[in-house]
Amino acid sequence: MKTKVLIAIILIALIALVPLFALKDAEFGGADDAAGGVVEEVHSEYEPWATPILETLLGGELPGEVESLFFCIQTGIGVGIIAFCMGRYVERKKYVKE
């Protein structure tokens, strides 16, 4: 059992790290950046009709680290809600059987 877990951990690490070193000049951009590039190619005079609320309040674009922090917080809250609901569902099934 321990060897299977160790092999799985090594495989997961390899799957995550090999592309970073195997693809030397690759750019790992986000979907938002790619979509913006496509819109610019298709319609070069396009201007966004809305701006993010925080950018409007702060008077500039948020640093990438802050955007990542907000994304991680949002992800954590979502995972917490899903885990709470799943836990309640499992516990409810236990009590219904008794």
PDB file as gemmi writes it, atoms N, CA and C in Angstrom:
CRYST1    1.000    1.000    1.000  90.00  90.00  90.00 P 1                      
ATOM      1  N   MET A   1       0.828  -1.196   0.000  1.00  0.00           N  
ATOM      2  CA  MET A   1       0.000   0.000   0.000  1.00  0.00           C  
ATOM      3  C   MET A   1       0.875   1.264   0.000  1.00  0.00           C  
ATOM      4  N   LYS A   2       1.912   1.267   0.823  1.00  0.00           N  
ATOM      5  CA  LYS A   2       2.783   2.448   0.900  1.00  0.00           C  
ATOM      6  C   LYS A   2       3.505   2.690  -0.414  1.00  0.00           C  
ATOM      7  N   THR A   3       3.891   1.609  -1.084  1.00  0.00           N  
ATOM      8  CA  THR A   3       4.600   1.792  -2.353  1.00  0.00           C  
ATOM      9  C   THR A   3       3.675   2.368  -3.422  1.00  0.00           C  
ATOM     10  N   LYS A   4       2.410   1.954  -3.420  1.00  0.00           N  
ATOM     11  CA  LYS A   4       1.459   2.500  -4.395  1.00  0.00           C  
ATOM     12  C   LYS A   4       1.253   3.996  -4.171  1.00  0.00           C  
ATOM     13  N   VAL A   5       1.152   4.401  -2.919  1.00  0.00           N  
ATOM     14  CA  VAL A   5       0.974   5.818  -2.602  1.00  0.00           C  
ATOM     15  C   VAL A   5       2.217   6.604  -3.000  1.00  0.00           C  
ATOM     16  N   LEU A   6       3.377   6.065  -2.717  1.00  0.00           N  
ATOM     17  CA  LEU A   6       4.625   6.738  -3.081  1.00  0.00           C  
ATOM     18  C   LEU A   6       4.763   6.871  -4.594  1.00  0.00           C  
ATOM     19  N   ILE A   7       4.421   5.822  -5.310  1.00  0.00           N  
ATOM     20  CA  ILE A   7       4.469   5.868  -6.778  1.00  0.00           C  
ATOM     21  C   ILE A   7       3.478   6.901  -7.305  1.00  0.00           C  
ATOM     22  N   ALA A   8       2.294   6.954  -6.725  1.00  0.00           N  
ATOM     23  CA  ALA A   8       1.295   7.929  -7.157  1.00  0.00           C  
ATOM     24  C   ALA A   8       1.776   9.353  -6.907  1.00  0.00           C  
ATOM     25  N   ILE A   9       2.392   9.608  -5.768  1.00  0.00           N  
ATOM     26  CA  ILE A   9       2.905  10.953  -5.458  1.00  0.00           C  
ATOM     27  C   ILE A   9       4.005  11.345  -6.439  1.00  0.00           C  
ATOM     28  N   ILE A  10       4.887  10.411  -6.751  1.00  0.00           N  
ATOM     29  CA  ILE A  10       5.961  10.697  -7.711  1.00  0.00           C  
ATOM     30  C   ILE A  10       5.389  10.977  -9.091  1.00  0.00           C  
ATOM     31  N   LEU A  11       4.403  10.193  -9.526  1.00  0.00           N  
ATOM     32  CA  LEU A  11       3.779  10.432 -10.827  1.00  0.00           C  
ATOM     33  C   LEU A  11       3.084  11.787 -10.886  1.00  0.00           C  
ATOM     34  N   ILE A  12       2.402  12.153  -9.820  1.00  0.00           N  
ATOM     35  CA  ILE A  12       1.730  13.460  -9.781  1.00  0.00           C  
ATOM     36  C   ILE A  12       2.750  14.579  -9.883  1.00  0.00           C  
ATOM     37  N   ALA A  13       3.852  14.458  -9.151  1.00  0.00           N  
ATOM     38  CA  ALA A  13       4.899  15.480  -9.206  1.00  0.00           C  
ATOM     39  C   ALA A  13       5.491  15.564 -10.612  1.00  0.00           C  
ATOM     40  N   LEU A  14       5.720  14.422 -11.249  1.00  0.00           N  
ATOM     41  CA  LEU A  14       6.270  14.432 -12.605  1.00  0.00           C  
ATOM     42  C   LEU A  14       5.307  15.063 -13.604  1.00  0.00           C  
ATOM     43  N   ILE A  15       4.025  14.750 -13.474  1.00  0.00           N  
ATOM     44  CA  ILE A  15       3.036  15.334 -14.380  1.00  0.00           C  
ATOM     45  C   ILE A  15       3.011  16.855 -14.228  1.00  0.00           C  
ATOM     46  N   ALA A  16       3.213  17.348 -13.033  1.00  0.00           N  
ATOM     47  CA  ALA A  16       3.182  18.789 -12.802  1.00  0.00           C  
ATOM     48  C   ALA A  16       4.477  19.475 -13.229  1.00  0.00           C  
ATOM     49  N   LEU A  17       5.617  18.818 -13.057  1.00  0.00           N  
ATOM     50  CA  LEU A  17       6.898  19.493 -13.269  1.00  0.00           C  
ATOM     51  C   LEU A  17       7.511  19.283 -14.650  1.00  0.00           C  
ATOM     52  N   VAL A  18       7.276  18.157 -15.282  1.00  0.00           N  
ATOM     53  CA  VAL A  18       7.911  17.870 -16.575  1.00  0.00           C  
ATOM     54  C   VAL A  18       7.580  18.922 -17.631  1.00  0.00           C  
ATOM     55  N   PRO A  19       6.326  19.362 -17.788  1.00  0.00           N  
ATOM     56  CA  PRO A  19       6.048  20.377 -18.812  1.00  0.00           C  
ATOM     57  C   PRO A  19       6.808  21.685 -18.597  1.00  0.00           C  
ATOM     58  N   LEU A  20       7.087  22.035 -17.346  1.00  0.00           N  
ATOM     59  CA  LEU A  20       7.806  23.281 -17.092  1.00  0.00           C  
ATOM     60  C   LEU A  20       9.224  23.247 -17.632  1.00  0.00           C  
ATOM     61  N   PHE A  21       9.849  22.076 -17.604  1.00  0.00           N  
ATOM     62  CA  PHE A  21      11.231  21.964 -18.075  1.00  0.00           C  
ATOM     63  C   PHE A  21      11.317  21.459 -19.508  1.00  0.00           C  
ATOM     64  N   ALA A  22      10.352  20.688 -19.960  1.00  0.00           N  
ATOM     65  CA  ALA A  22      10.388  20.128 -21.307  1.00  0.00           C  
ATOM     66  C   ALA A  22      10.064  21.183 -22.365  1.00  0.00           C  
ATOM     67  N   LEU A  23       9.200  22.114 -22.054  1.00  0.00           N  
ATOM     68  CA  LEU A  23       8.801  23.156 -22.998  1.00  0.00           C  
ATOM     69  C   LEU A  23       9.563  24.424 -22.670  1.00  0.00           C  
ATOM     70  N   LYS A  24      10.719  24.591 -23.291  1.00  0.00           N  
ATOM     71  CA  LYS A  24      11.638  25.681 -22.922  1.00  0.00           C  
ATOM     72  C   LYS A  24      11.053  27.080 -23.139  1.00  0.00           C  
ATOM     73  N   ASP A  25      10.571  27.373 -24.332  1.00  0.00           N  
ATOM     74  CA  ASP A  25      10.124  28.729 -24.639  1.00  0.00           C  
ATOM     75  C   ASP A  25       8.605  28.864 -24.651  1.00  0.00           C  
ATOM     76  N   ALA A  26       7.929  28.012 -23.921  1.00  0.00           N  
ATOM     77  CA  ALA A  26       6.465  28.060 -23.892  1.00  0.00           C  
ATOM     78  C   ALA A  26       5.996  29.172 -22.957  1.00  0.00           C  
ATOM     79  N   GLU A  27       4.900  29.782 -23.326  1.00  0.00           N  
ATOM     80  CA  GLU A  27       4.291  30.800 -22.478  1.00  0.00           C  
ATOM     81  C   GLU A  27       3.036  30.206 -21.860  1.00  0.00           C  
ATOM     82  N   PHE A  28       2.970  30.249 -20.542  1.00  0.00           N  
ATOM     83  CA  PHE A  28       1.821  29.718 -19.836  1.00  0.00           C  
ATOM     84  C   PHE A  28       0.923  30.881 -19.439  1.00  0.00           C  
ATOM     85  N   GLY A  29       0.139  31.371 -20.382  1.00  0.00           N  
ATOM     86  CA  GLY A  29      -0.764  32.483 -20.121  1.00  0.00           C  
ATOM     87  C   GLY A  29      -2.153  31.968 -19.776  1.00  0.00           C  
ATOM     88  N   GLY A  30      -2.948  32.860 -19.244  1.00  0.00           N  
ATOM     89  CA  GLY A  30      -4.303  32.482 -18.871  1.00  0.00           C  
ATOM     90  C   GLY A  30      -5.271  32.601 -20.030  1.00  0.00           C  
ATOM     91  N   ALA A  31      -6.467  32.114 -19.815  1.00  0.00           N  
ATOM     92  CA  ALA A  31      -7.500  32.161 -20.848  1.00  0.00           C  
ATOM     93  C   ALA A  31      -7.943  33.601 -21.107  1.00  0.00           C  
ATOM     94  N   ASP A  32      -7.925  34.440 -20.075  1.00  0.00           N  
ATOM     95  CA  ASP A  32      -8.319  35.840 -20.261  1.00  0.00           C  
ATOM     96  C   ASP A  32      -7.370  36.552 -21.219  1.00  0.00           C  
ATOM     97  N   ASP A  33      -6.070  36.305 -21.069  1.00  0.00           N  
ATOM     98  CA  ASP A  33      -5.090  36.933 -21.960  1.00  0.00           C  
ATOM     99  C   ASP A  33      -5.265  36.444 -23.393  1.00  0.00           C  
ATOM    100  N   ALA A  34      -5.505  35.149 -23.551  1.00  0.00           N  
ATOM    101  CA  ALA A  34      -5.683  34.588 -24.897  1.00  0.00           C  
ATOM    102  C   ALA A  34      -6.942  35.145 -25.552  1.00  0.00           C  
ATOM    103  N   ALA A  35      -8.017  35.266 -24.779  1.00  0.00           N  
ATOM    104  CA  ALA A  35      -9.266  35.800 -25.336  1.00  0.00           C  
ATOM    105  C   ALA A  35      -9.095  37.255 -25.746  1.00  0.00           C  
ATOM    106  N   GLY A  36      -8.386  38.016 -24.946  1.00  0.00           N  
ATOM    107  CA  GLY A  36      -8.135  39.415 -25.300  1.00  0.00           C  
ATOM    108  C   GLY A  36      -7.349  39.544 -26.589  1.00  0.00           C  
ATOM    109  N   GLY A  37      -6.385  38.655 -26.786  1.00  0.00           N  
ATOM    110  CA  GLY A  37      -5.602  38.664 -28.024  1.00  0.00           C  
ATOM    111  C   GLY A  37      -6.447  38.334 -29.240  1.00  0.00           C  
ATOM    112  N   VAL A  38      -7.343  37.379 -29.092  1.00  0.00           N  
ATOM    113  CA  VAL A  38      -8.212  36.992 -30.210  1.00  0.00           C  
ATOM    114  C   VAL A  38      -9.164  38.127 -30.551  1.00  0.00           C  
ATOM    115  N   VAL A  39      -9.731  38.767 -29.548  1.00  0.00           N  
ATOM    116  CA  VAL A  39     -10.640  39.898 -29.795  1.00  0.00           C  
ATOM    117  C   VAL A  39      -9.880  41.015 -30.499  1.00  0.00           C  
ATOM    118  N   GLU A  40      -8.654  41.262 -30.092  1.00  0.00           N  
ATOM    119  CA  GLU A  40      -7.838  42.305 -30.724  1.00  0.00           C  
ATOM    120  C   GLU A  40      -7.568  41.968 -32.190  1.00  0.00           C  
ATOM    121  N   GLU A  41      -7.339  40.699 -32.506  1.00  0.00           N  
ATOM    122  CA  GLU A  41      -7.101  40.291 -33.887  1.00  0.00           C  
ATOM    123  C   GLU A  41      -8.358  40.434 -34.744  1.00  0.00           C  
ATOM    124  N   VAL A  42      -9.504  40.044 -34.185  1.00  0.00           N  
ATOM    125  CA  VAL A  42     -10.748  40.043 -34.954  1.00  0.00           C  
ATOM    126  C   VAL A  42     -11.277  41.459 -35.155  1.00  0.00           C  
ATOM    127  N   HIS A  43     -11.267  42.248 -34.090  1.00  0.00           N  
ATOM    128  CA  HIS A  43     -11.849  43.591 -34.140  1.00  0.00           C  
ATOM    129  C   HIS A  43     -10.915  44.546 -33.397  1.00  0.00           C  
ATOM    130  N   SER A  44     -10.018  45.166 -34.132  1.00  0.00           N  
ATOM    131  CA  SER A  44      -8.961  45.959 -33.499  1.00  0.00           C  
ATOM    132  C   SER A  44      -9.467  47.229 -32.828  1.00  0.00           C  
ATOM    133  N   GLU A  45     -10.640  47.744 -33.200  1.00  0.00           N  
ATOM    134  CA  GLU A  45     -11.155  48.972 -32.592  1.00  0.00           C  
ATOM    135  C   GLU A  45     -12.044  48.704 -31.378  1.00  0.00           C  
ATOM    136  N   TYR A  46     -12.134  47.464 -30.941  1.00  0.00           N  
ATOM    137  CA  TYR A  46     -13.011  47.115 -29.814  1.00  0.00           C  
ATOM    138  C   TYR A  46     -12.529  47.781 -28.529  1.00  0.00           C  
ATOM    139  N   GLU A  47     -13.462  48.358 -27.794  1.00  0.00           N  
ATOM    140  CA  GLU A  47     -13.174  48.910 -26.472  1.00  0.00           C  
ATOM    141  C   GLU A  47     -14.116  48.263 -25.474  1.00  0.00           C  
ATOM    142  N   PRO A  48     -13.593  47.765 -24.349  1.00  0.00           N  
ATOM    143  CA  PRO A  48     -14.453  47.144 -23.344  1.00  0.00           C  
ATOM    144  C   PRO A  48     -15.513  48.126 -22.853  1.00  0.00           C  
ATOM    145  N   TRP A  49     -16.719  47.646 -22.621  1.00  0.00           N  
ATOM    146  CA  TRP A  49     -17.812  48.512 -22.184  1.00  0.00           C  
ATOM    147  C   TRP A  49     -17.934  48.577 -20.666  1.00  0.00           C  
ATOM    148  N   ALA A  50     -17.134  47.788 -19.953  1.00  0.00           N  
ATOM    149  CA  ALA A  50     -17.160  47.815 -18.493  1.00  0.00           C  
ATOM    150  C   ALA A  50     -15.749  47.598 -17.970  1.00  0.00           C  
ATOM    151  N   THR A  51     -15.484  48.087 -16.781  1.00  0.00           N  
ATOM    152  CA  THR A  51     -14.201  47.862 -16.125  1.00  0.00           C  
ATOM    153  C   THR A  51     -14.456  47.192 -14.782  1.00  0.00           C  
ATOM    154  N   PRO A  52     -13.500  46.405 -14.311  1.00  0.00           N  
ATOM    155  CA  PRO A  52     -13.677  45.767 -13.007  1.00  0.00           C  
ATOM    156  C   PRO A  52     -13.870  46.808 -11.896  1.00  0.00           C  
ATOM    157  N   ILE A  53     -14.712  46.489 -10.923  1.00  0.00           N  
ATOM    158  CA  ILE A  53     -15.061  47.429  -9.855  1.00  0.00           C  
ATOM    159  C   ILE A  53     -13.835  47.853  -9.069  1.00  0.00           C  
ATOM    160  N   LEU A  54     -12.983  46.914  -8.683  1.00  0.00           N  
ATOM    161  CA  LEU A  54     -11.804  47.274  -7.892  1.00  0.00           C  
ATOM    162  C   LEU A  54     -10.837  48.151  -8.676  1.00  0.00           C  
ATOM    163  N   GLU A  55     -10.719  47.912  -9.968  1.00  0.00           N  
ATOM    164  CA  GLU A  55      -9.854  48.779 -10.773  1.00  0.00           C  
ATOM    165  C   GLU A  55     -10.409  50.195 -10.823  1.00  0.00           C  
ATOM    166  N   THR A  56     -11.727  50.325 -10.858  1.00  0.00           N  
ATOM    167  CA  THR A  56     -12.344  51.649 -10.863  1.00  0.00           C  
ATOM    168  C   THR A  56     -12.117  52.343  -9.527  1.00  0.00           C  
ATOM    169  N   LEU A  57     -12.291  51.603  -8.426  1.00  0.00           N  
ATOM    170  CA  LEU A  57     -12.124  52.198  -7.098  1.00  0.00           C  
ATOM    171  C   LEU A  57     -10.679  52.566  -6.797  1.00  0.00           C  
ATOM    172  N   LEU A  58      -9.742  51.721  -7.218  1.00  0.00           N  
ATOM    173  CA  LEU A  58      -8.330  51.961  -6.912  1.00  0.00           C  
ATOM    174  C   LEU A  58      -7.636  52.830  -7.950  1.00  0.00           C  
ATOM    175  N   GLY A  59      -8.266  53.035  -9.075  1.00  0.00           N  
ATOM    176  CA  GLY A  59      -7.685  53.903 -10.095  1.00  0.00           C  
ATOM    177  C   GLY A  59      -6.597  53.252 -10.926  1.00  0.00           C  
ATOM    178  N   GLY A  60      -6.532  51.965 -10.973  1.00  0.00           N  
ATOM    179  CA  GLY A  60      -5.527  51.273 -11.779  1.00  0.00           C  
ATOM    180  C   GLY A  60      -5.740  49.782 -11.734  1.00  0.00           C  
ATOM    181  N   GLU A  61      -4.912  49.088 -12.490  1.00  0.00           N  
ATOM    182  CA  GLU A  61      -5.038  47.642 -12.560  1.00  0.00           C  
ATOM    183  C   GLU A  61      -4.430  47.002 -11.312  1.00  0.00           C  
ATOM    184  N   LEU A  62      -5.066  45.935 -10.857  1.00  0.00           N  
ATOM    185  CA  LEU A  62      -4.564  45.212  -9.691  1.00  0.00           C  
ATOM    186  C   LEU A  62      -3.299  44.447 -10.049  1.00  0.00           C  
ATOM    187  N   PRO A  63      -2.355  44.352  -9.119  1.00  0.00           N  
ATOM    188  CA  PRO A  63      -1.173  43.521  -9.371  1.00  0.00           C  
ATOM    189  C   PRO A  63      -1.576  42.053  -9.501  1.00  0.00           C  
ATOM    190  N   GLY A  64      -0.781  41.294 -10.223  1.00  0.00           N  
ATOM    191  CA  GLY A  64      -1.080  39.887 -10.445  1.00  0.00           C  
ATOM    192  C   GLY A  64      -1.173  39.093  -9.161  1.00  0.00           C  
ATOM    193  N   GLU A  65      -0.351  39.459  -8.157  1.00  0.00           N  
ATOM    194  CA  GLU A  65      -0.377  38.726  -6.897  1.00  0.00           C  
ATOM    195  C   GLU A  65      -1.706  38.918  -6.181  1.00  0.00           C  
ATOM    196  N   VAL A  66      -2.261  40.113  -6.259  1.00  0.00           N  
ATOM    197  CA  VAL A  66      -3.539  40.391  -5.597  1.00  0.00           C  
ATOM    198  C   VAL A  66      -4.661  39.641  -6.313  1.00  0.00           C  
ATOM    199  N   GLU A  67      -4.623  39.615  -7.632  1.00  0.00           N  
ATOM    200  CA  GLU A  67      -5.622  38.860  -8.381  1.00  0.00           C  
ATOM    201  C   GLU A  67      -5.542  37.378  -8.026  1.00  0.00           C  
ATOM    202  N   SER A  68      -4.321  36.854  -7.909  1.00  0.00           N  
ATOM    203  CA  SER A  68      -4.158  35.448  -7.527  1.00  0.00           C  
ATOM    204  C   SER A  68      -4.688  35.202  -6.120  1.00  0.00           C  
ATOM    205  N   LEU A  69      -4.442  36.147  -5.214  1.00  0.00           N  
ATOM    206  CA  LEU A  69      -4.950  36.017  -3.848  1.00  0.00           C  
ATOM    207  C   LEU A  69      -6.466  35.965  -3.839  1.00  0.00           C  
ATOM    208  N   PHE A  70      -7.107  36.869  -4.566  1.00  0.00           N  
ATOM    209  CA  PHE A  70      -8.573  36.874  -4.634  1.00  0.00           C  
ATOM    210  C   PHE A  70      -9.101  35.571  -5.232  1.00  0.00           C  
ATOM    211  N   PHE A  71      -8.422  35.070  -6.262  1.00  0.00           N  
ATOM    212  CA  PHE A  71      -8.841  33.817  -6.874  1.00  0.00           C  
ATOM    213  C   PHE A  71      -8.715  32.664  -5.884  1.00  0.00           C  
ATOM    214  N   CYS A  72      -7.617  32.632  -5.125  1.00  0.00           N  
ATOM    215  CA  CYS A  72      -7.423  31.559  -4.133  1.00  0.00           C  
ATOM    216  C   CYS A  72      -8.454  31.646  -3.019  1.00  0.00           C  
ATOM    217  N   ILE A  73      -8.769  32.842  -2.573  1.00  0.00           N  
ATOM    218  CA  ILE A  73      -9.787  33.011  -1.534  1.00  0.00           C  
ATOM    219  C   ILE A  73     -11.142  32.534  -2.059  1.00  0.00           C  
ATOM    220  N   GLN A  74     -11.476  32.927  -3.270  1.00  0.00           N  
ATOM    221  CA  GLN A  74     -12.736  32.504  -3.877  1.00  0.00           C  
ATOM    222  C   GLN A  74     -12.791  30.983  -4.006  1.00  0.00           C  
ATOM    223  N   THR A  75     -11.693  30.378  -4.421  1.00  0.00           N  
ATOM    224  CA  THR A  75     -11.633  28.923  -4.543  1.00  0.00           C  
ATOM    225  C   THR A  75     -11.797  28.257  -3.186  1.00  0.00           C  
ATOM    226  N   GLY A  76     -11.120  28.789  -2.169  1.00  0.00           N  
ATOM    227  CA  GLY A  76     -11.230  28.232  -0.820  1.00  0.00           C  
ATOM    228  C   GLY A  76     -12.648  28.302  -0.280  1.00  0.00           C  
ATOM    229  N   ILE A  77     -13.312  29.414  -0.512  1.00  0.00           N  
ATOM    230  CA  ILE A  77     -14.699  29.550  -0.052  1.00  0.00           C  
ATOM    231  C   ILE A  77     -15.594  28.543  -0.774  1.00  0.00           C  
ATOM    232  N   GLY A  78     -15.406  28.411  -2.077  1.00  0.00           N  
ATOM    233  CA  GLY A  78     -16.210  27.454  -2.844  1.00  0.00           C  
ATOM    234  C   GLY A  78     -15.978  26.021  -2.391  1.00  0.00           C  
ATOM    235  N   VAL A  79     -14.728  25.652  -2.178  1.00  0.00           N  
ATOM    236  CA  VAL A  79     -14.420  24.295  -1.713  1.00  0.00           C  
ATOM    237  C   VAL A  79     -14.998  24.075  -0.322  1.00  0.00           C  
ATOM    238  N   GLY A  80     -14.925  25.090   0.540  1.00  0.00           N  
ATOM    239  CA  GLY A  80     -15.498  24.968   1.879  1.00  0.00           C  
ATOM    240  C   GLY A  80     -16.997  24.728   1.835  1.00  0.00           C  
ATOM    241  N   ILE A  81     -17.683  25.449   0.977  1.00  0.00           N  
ATOM    242  CA  ILE A  81     -19.138  25.280   0.859  1.00  0.00           C  
ATOM    243  C   ILE A  81     -19.471  23.887   0.328  1.00  0.00           C  
ATOM    244  N   ILE A  82     -18.751  23.453  -0.705  1.00  0.00           N  
ATOM    245  CA  ILE A  82     -19.013  22.122  -1.266  1.00  0.00           C  
ATOM    246  C   ILE A  82     -18.720  21.037  -0.234  1.00  0.00           C  
ATOM    247  N   ALA A  83     -17.598  21.156   0.492  1.00  0.00           N  
ATOM    248  CA  ALA A  83     -17.258  20.152   1.502  1.00  0.00           C  
ATOM    249  C   ALA A  83     -18.287  20.145   2.626  1.00  0.00           C  
ATOM    250  N   PHE A  84     -18.760  21.318   3.039  1.00  0.00           N  
ATOM    251  CA  PHE A  84     -19.772  21.387   4.087  1.00  0.00           C  
ATOM    252  C   PHE A  84     -21.057  20.693   3.637  1.00  0.00           C  
ATOM    253  N   CYS A  85     -21.498  20.975   2.416  1.00  0.00           N  
ATOM    254  CA  CYS A  85     -22.727  20.361   1.909  1.00  0.00           C  
ATOM    255  C   CYS A  85     -22.581  18.851   1.772  1.00  0.00           C  
ATOM    256  N   MET A  86     -21.435  18.403   1.291  1.00  0.00           N  
ATOM    257  CA  MET A  86     -21.230  16.966   1.169  1.00  0.00           C  
ATOM    258  C   MET A  86     -21.183  16.299   2.534  1.00  0.00           C  
ATOM    259  N   GLY A  87     -20.548  16.938   3.498  1.00  0.00           N  
ATOM    260  CA  GLY A  87     -20.505  16.401   4.855  1.00  0.00           C  
ATOM    261  C   GLY A  87     -21.887  16.304   5.467  1.00  0.00           C  
ATOM    262  N   ARG A  88     -22.694  17.332   5.276  1.00  0.00           N  
ATOM    263  CA  ARG A  88     -24.069  17.292   5.792  1.00  0.00           C  
ATOM    264  C   ARG A  88     -24.860  16.169   5.134  1.00  0.00           C  
ATOM    265  N   TYR A  89     -24.655  15.981   3.841  1.00  0.00           N  
ATOM    266  CA  TYR A  89     -25.370  14.930   3.123  1.00  0.00           C  
ATOM    267  C   TYR A  89     -24.983  13.550   3.651  1.00  0.00           C  
ATOM    268  N   VAL A  90     -23.693  13.330   3.870  1.00  0.00           N  
ATOM    269  CA  VAL A  90     -23.225  12.038   4.383  1.00  0.00           C  
ATOM    270  C   VAL A  90     -23.757  11.794   5.790  1.00  0.00           C  
ATOM    271  N   GLU A  91     -23.684  12.813   6.639  1.00  0.00           N  
ATOM    272  CA  GLU A  91     -24.185  12.658   8.010  1.00  0.00           C  
ATOM    273  C   GLU A  91     -25.692  12.421   8.026  1.00  0.00           C  
ATOM    274  N   ARG A  92     -26.416  13.080   7.150  1.00  0.00           N  
ATOM    275  CA  ARG A  92     -27.858  12.897   7.092  1.00  0.00           C  
ATOM    276  C   ARG A  92     -28.214  11.459   6.719  1.00  0.00           C  
ATOM    277  N   LYS A  93     -27.444  10.888   5.770  1.00  0.00           N  
ATOM    278  CA  LYS A  93     -27.684   9.504   5.393  1.00  0.00           C  
ATOM    279  C   LYS A  93     -27.426   8.566   6.566  1.00  0.00           C  
ATOM    280  N   LYS A  94     -26.442   8.871   7.422  1.00  0.00           N  
ATOM    281  CA  LYS A  94     -26.138   8.044   8.585  1.00  0.00           C  
ATOM    282  C   LYS A  94     -27.323   8.046   9.559  1.00  0.00           C  
ATOM    283  N   TYR A  95     -27.853   9.237   9.828  1.00  0.00           N  
ATOM    284  CA  TYR A  95     -28.918   9.357  10.805  1.00  0.00           C  
ATOM    285  C   TYR A  95     -30.248   8.795  10.298  1.00  0.00           C  
ATOM    286  N   VAL A  96     -30.465   8.828   8.992  1.00  0.00           N  
ATOM    287  CA  VAL A  96     -31.683   8.280   8.431  1.00  0.00           C  
ATOM    288  C   VAL A  96     -31.673   6.749   8.580  1.00  0.00           C  
ATOM    289  N   LYS A  97     -30.507   6.132   8.442  1.00  0.00           N  
ATOM    290  CA  LYS A  97     -30.404   4.681   8.580  1.00  0.00           C  
ATOM    291  C   LYS A  97     -30.679   4.244  10.008  1.00  0.00           C  
ATOM    292  N   GLU A  98     -30.324   5.080  10.994  1.00  0.00           N  
ATOM    293  CA  GLU A  98     -30.531   4.712  12.397  1.00  0.00           C  
ATOM    294  C   GLU A  98     -31.931   4.945  12.787  1.00  0.00           C  
TER     295      GLU A  98                                                      
END                                                                             
